[in-house]
Amino acid sequence: EPRDLVYGTDACDECLMGLADDRHGAEAVTRTGKVYTFDSIECLARFLDSEGADQPVHSVWVTDFADFPNLIPAESAHYLVSETLPSPMGMGLTAFGRMADRDGAVNSFGGDALDWEQVRTLVRDAAPMGPGNHGGHSVAVTPPGDESDHSAH
């Protein structure tokens, strides 16, 4: 099971920034119970493709934007990528526990609905980032398989 994130105290295990935005945190829990904390969905996804690939990860969790600070399973969350709803690392990725909440956010902020695998692909295809490299703050996002221009959102 996940543990509560401690905003203002916990640091991101991927980018090393402190956790500050209580609507975008995430966690990975290993089979041995070790908890890795993240300030954003994109940091969690990057971790899973780098160091996390070598870890016996049991579960991954994201904060429900509509019901924060509750953590929900990443695989079953409903995601929004939007340039007008910022996330800590700048990709505009936000998670929701209920599809209706995500769809409401799409109507309010614009952007595109994604599932967990599309989020993983989007982050994997974005500019690389590692500890101390915060280059992801200005990443332009285009959902996988969507070549249209989203700048009007």
N, C-alpha and C positions, 0 to 999 in steps of 0.2 A: 504494500500500500504506500501511497505517497505520504509525505509529511508536509505540514504547513510551511509555506515559504515565509521567510522573515525578511520583509522589505526594509531596506536601510541597513541590513546586517549581512545577509547572504550575498555572495558574489557569483557571477556567472562562470561556470567551469569551462566555457568555450572562449568568450571574449575578455573575461576578467573584470568586466564592469560590475558595479554594485547593482543589485536589484532595486529599482526605484518605482517602476510602473506596475501597480498591483493588478492591472487588467491584462498583462501580457506575459507573466512568468510561466515557466515550464520546469518539468523534472524528468529524469530518467532514474529508475530504480533497478539495481542489478539483482541477480538471483541470490546474492549473499546479503542483500539489504542495504548496500551502499547507495546513497542518494546523491545524484548530480543535479545541481540547480542551474537554471538558465534565465536570462533576462528577456528572452524572446523565443518565439517559435522557430525562427530561422537559426538561432544558436543551437537549439535542441536538434534540429535536422542536420546541421553541420557536424555536430558531435557524433550523431549516429553514423554518419558517413566517414568519420575519421577515427578518433579514439574509441568511440562507442562501438565501432565494428569489432574491436578486440575485447569488448566487455561482455559478460553474460547478462545482457539486459533482459529483465523480467517484464517491465512495463514502462510506458512513457505517458506523461500527463501534461496537459496544457490548462491554462486558466480560462474559465468560461467568462468572456467579456461581459455578458449580461447578468452573471451571477457570481461576480468576483468576491472573494478570492478563491472560490471553490475550484478545485482541480478535477478535470474530467479526462477519461482515456483519450489519448491523441487519435487513435485509430477510428473512434466513433464520433469525433467532433466534426462540426461543420465550419468551414473556413471561408474567410473573405480576404481577398487581396485588393487593397484600395489605396490609391495615392493620397486620398483625402482623410484617411483614418490612420495616422502614424503609429508605428510600432517602434520599440526602442532601438532596433538596428536598421530602421529605415526602409524595410521591404514592404511595409504596410500589411503585414499578415496578422490576422485576428481570428481567434477561435470562439465558437459558440456551442453550447450543449444542445440547444434546440434549433432545428432548421428554421423555424418561424422567426426566431431572433436574428439569425444570420440573414434571412431574406429581408427582414425589416432594415437591417443595417445596409444591405445592398441598395435598397430604395433610398435610404437617407444619405449615404456616403458615395454611392456609385461603386464600381469595381466589379469583381468577378467572384462567383462561388467556386470553391475548390473542395476536394476531398483530401485525405491525408497523403495518398500517393501522389497526387498532383502538387501538393505542398512540397513534398520531398524532391520531386523532379524540378520544380521551380527553384528551390534553394540550391540544388546540385548544379543547375545550369547557370546560376548567378556568379558574380565575381567571387573568387575564393577569399576566405577570411580565416584568420587564425587568432590565437591569443595575442592581444595587443594591436591587432590590425583591424581598425574600425572602418575599413573601406566600404563596407556594406551600407553605410548611411545614405548613399546616393544611388543605389541600384535601381535602374528602371525595370519594372516588372511587366512581363507578358505571360499569362498563363500558358501552360503547355498546349500546343496545338492551336493556339489562337494568335494569329499574326496581325490582327487589327490594331489600330491605334487607340489606346485607352486614355490619352491625354485629355480628352473632352470630359472625362468623369471628374 
